[in-house]
Amino acid sequence: MGTQDRRARERAERRDRVVEAARDLAERDGWSAVTTRRLADEIEYTPPVLYQHF
């Protein structure tokens, strides 16, 4: 696999991690609890990193 393939795979994995964390947070505390800051805290990212993905 080349570098582009690896980067694409890693980006997809990060995206999946964010989506899964959002779903878990919504299940646990309701959709109103899903904010950028709270989601970032859940997955130990900063809010700007989330903006890069979505």
Secondary structure, DSSP 8 states (H G I E B T S, - for coil): --HHHHHHHHHHHHHHHHHHHHHHHHHHH-GGG--HHHHHHHHT--HHHHHHH-
